[in-house]
Amino acid sequence: MAKNEMLVRKPVEFAAELEKAIPPERLLVDEPMSKHTTFKIGGPADYLVLPATVQEVAAVLDTAKQYAIPVTVLGNGSNVLVLDRGIRGLVVKFGPEMGYIRHSGSTLFAGAGALLAEVSKYAAANNLAGFEFAIGIPGSIGGAVFMNAGAYDGDMSQVVQAVTAVCGNGDLRRFTREELNFGYRHSVFQENDCFVCEVELGLAEGEDNSIRVLLDDYTSKRESKQPLEMPSAGSTFKRPQGYFAGTLIEQAGLKGTRIGGAQVSTKHAGFIINAGGATAQDVLALISKVQAGVYKQFGITLHPEVRVLGEK
């Protein structure tokens, strides 16, 4: 078979095989990623699937491996910037279909698509303490494990006791706490070809009133300080040691700075928002401008926390 003919047939055959692994209504072709990110930015994904079970995830990954199709995994679409040309290959999005939450004693189990706020509320409703810090973090628990997300002096490394993942060959693997290699905004899943499917949290039995006081306090702080009314990817930059990124940006006179539709939030300078019609290129240009301004003023390099995905 000629090379050009292979290039034409491969996507057709791959799509047909995908439909054997997942129902057609949960297989989207040339899907705009702006519909699937909290930034509301991003070009089309060649294929996007919405698996409902771990078995579907395994089947989809096995199919992608057979056809040498690159795979990108997405949770709630927070903390990511998808480039304007979109994502080549297959995007696996863990959404509500894999957002179950349950518990046994003080161990809480959550599917990768479960939103952190919902997990936090579920824990509180069942008098389980230790996950209050996550109430204000946008995104899913799978993505939170990937990034070791945190807030208010808490992070995922403090509560995750095990993770069940599907690896690139379609095999299931259970990672213990010691194997997760957590660090600041880092986990082992940034280094391997395995994708978080289920998270086990080791929580503590708590008292209803004290848990709810913490939830209310963290929620109030978030609502008063963060630009929740505008599309963003959450905090744009990692916290430099000994400093706060937002404070440095504001002191450098960059609060409110705008390039195209991207703007440094006037409410919290640590956030870049989509002020209307922003492109990924607008955001990248603004990130570079902020980095240059802060470095010129303070000699401190800001590193983006937002993951950049897609075709350059």
N, C-alpha and C positions, 0 to 999 in steps of 0.2 A: 504494500500500500504506500502511495506517495506521501511525503511529509505533509504537504498542504491538505491532502484529503484527511489525514489523521487529525490535523488541527480543527477541521470542520466537524468531524464526527465525534471527537472526544467530548465536547460540551453536551451534545445531544444524547450520547450514551450515558454520560454522567448524570444528567437530569433524570433520565429514565430509571437509572438505578437508585437515585435518591428517592423517587416515588415509591420504590419497594420498601424503603427503610422508614419513610415518614408519610403521613397522609398528605395529599396534594394541597389541601387548604392551609397547611402549615409549612409549605415550601413556596417562597417568594423569589421571583426572578427580577433582576435589575431593580432591586428595592432601594429607594432613597434612604440613606442612613440618617438624614435629618429627621426622619420620623422616629428614630430609635435611639437618639442621644439627647441628654438633657441640655446640651448646647444648642440643639436644633440646627446643627450644621453637619454637612457631609454629603458627598456624592454617592452614587449607587453601589450596592454590593452585587456581584454577579449572581450569587445565590444566598438566600437567608433562610435558615430553618428554625423552627420553634419547637424543640423537642418537649415531650410531656413526661418522659420516663428516662431513667438511666439506660435502659435497654435501647431506646431510640437513639440516645447519644452515642452509644457504642456502635450501633449499626451505621449511623451517619459517618462517624469517624473512620470506620473500616472501609466504607465506600470511597471516601475522600482519599484514603491511603492507596487504594487500588488504582485510582486514576491520577495519583500524584497531584491532587488539588490542594493548594494551601488552605489552612483553616485558621480563622480568627474567632475567638470566643468573646462574647459580650454578655454582660449582666444587664443592669438597668440602663446602661449607656451613660452613667455619670463618670466623671474623672477621665473622660476620653475626648479627643478631638479627631474626628475623621476628616481626612483631607478631601479637597474638592473633587478630585477625580474618582473618589470612592475606593472600595476594597475589592481587589481581585480574588477570585476563588470563593470559598464558602465561609459564611458567617453563621456561627451557632449562637443563638440568643436564648439565654435562660430567662424566661419571663414567668408570668403567673402559673403556667402549666407545671412548673417545677418550683413552686413557691410554698410548698407545704411546711407546716411547723407542728411539732409534737414534742412531748417530753415523757421521760420515765424517771421518777424521782427528781433529782437535781440535774439530770442530764437532759439537755434540750437538743433536738435534732431538727435541722432546717435544710430544705432543698436549696440549691444554689441560687434559684431565682427569688427567694424570699427577701423582701425589702427589710433593711436593717431596722427601720422604725417599727414595722409590724412585729418583728422578732422581739424587739425591746418591749413593746406593749404586751405581747403574749407572755413574756417572762414575768412582767409586773403583775399581770392578771392571775398568774399562778404562784405568786409570792416567791419568785426566783430572783435573787439579787446578783449583780455583777455585770449586767449588760446595759445599765442605764446610760453609759457614755455614748452608746450608739444611736440614741433616739434622734439626734440631729444630723446624722451622717446620711447624705443622699446615696442611694445605690443599693445593690443587692449584697447578700452575705457572701456569695461566691466571689464577687469582685473585691469585697472587703478583705477576704482571706488572701487573695492574690496580692493586694497592695499592703496588707497588714494595716488597714485603715484604723484611725484612732481620733479621739477628741477628749478634751477635759481630763487629761492625764491617764486615759485608758486606751488600750488598743487590743486588736484581735489576739495577739500573742498571749495575753493575760487570761483568756477564757477558752480558746480553742483547745480541745483535748484530742481530737482526731478529725481527719478529713477523708472521705471516700471520693476517689477521682477515677475518671476514665482516661487511659493513656492513648497515645497515638496509634497503637496497634489494636485498640478496641477493648483491651483488658481492663478489668476493674482492679484498683489497688487502694488499700487503706493505709494512709499515712498517720503515724503516731505524732504526738506533739514534738518529740525529739527530732523527727525527720523533716519537720516543716521549715527549718532554717529561717525562722523569723528574724527580721532586723527592722531598722527604721524604713517604713514603706517598702518592705521587701519580704518575699517568701520564696520557697523552693520552686513554686509554680512559674516564676519568672525565668527559671533556668531549665526546666524540663518540658516534655511534650504531653504533660498530663493536665486535665481540666477538672476543676472542682465541681462535684455533683451534689455532695451532701456534707454538711458540717455538723460536728458534735461539739456542743459547748458544755463545759463543766461549770455550773453555777452554784450558788449557795442558797439555802433556804433563808428567806428574809422576812421582814415585817412589812405588810402592805403599805402602811402609811409612810414609812421612811423611804421606801422605793418610789412612791408616787411624788413625794416632795422633791427628790432628786430629778425625776423625769420632768416635772413642771419647771424646775429651776433651769435645767439645760435647754428645754424648749423655749423658755422665755428669753434666755440669752441669745439663742440662735436667731429667733424671730426679730429681736431688736437690733442685732448687729450685722446680719448677713442679708445680701440682696436676693431674697427668695422669690421676689416678684418678677425677676428677670432670668432668662435662660443663661445658664453657665455650666461649667463642669465641676463646680465646687472650688476649693482653694486651688489657685493656679500654680503656686510655688511651694516647694518644700520649705520647712522652717530652718533657716540657717542657725547653726549652733550659737546659742547665747542671744539670739535676736528673734524678732517677729517680722516675717516678710512684709505684711501689710503696713507695719509701722515704718519700715525702711522706705517703702514705695511712697508713702504719704510724705515723709520727711524730705524725700528727693523731689517733691513738687510734681509728682506724676499722677496723683489722684484725679480722676476725670479725664485723663488723656485718652484720645480717641483716634483710631485709624479705621477708616471705612465704617463698618457696622460694629466693630469691636471697641469696647471701652473699659478702662479701669474703673471699677465701680466707685461712685461717689459716696456709697454707704460703707463699704469696706474695701480698702485698696488692695487687699490680698486676692480679690476676685476680678477676673476679666469676664465681662458679660457680653451677651449678644444683644446690643441695643437696638437691633433692627436690620435684618438683611446681611448680617456678618458672614463673611466667607472664612474658611480655614486660613487662607493666606492673610486676611486681615488680622486674625488672632495671632498667627506666628510672627507677623511684623510687629505687633504690639508687644508680644512677649520679648522680642529682641530689643525693642526700644526701652522697655522697663529694665531689662537686665543691664543694658548699657548705662542707663541713667543712675541706677543704684550703684553700679561698680564705680562710675566716675565720682559719685558723691562720697561713698563710704569704703571703696575697695573691697566690697563683698560681692561674691558671685551668687546669684539666685539660680537655683536649679528647678526646672518645671516639675511639678507633681503630676500634671496631666499627661496621659499616655497619648502619643500621636500615632494614629493608625491609618493605613491606606496607601494608595499609589501616589508617589511624588510627581 
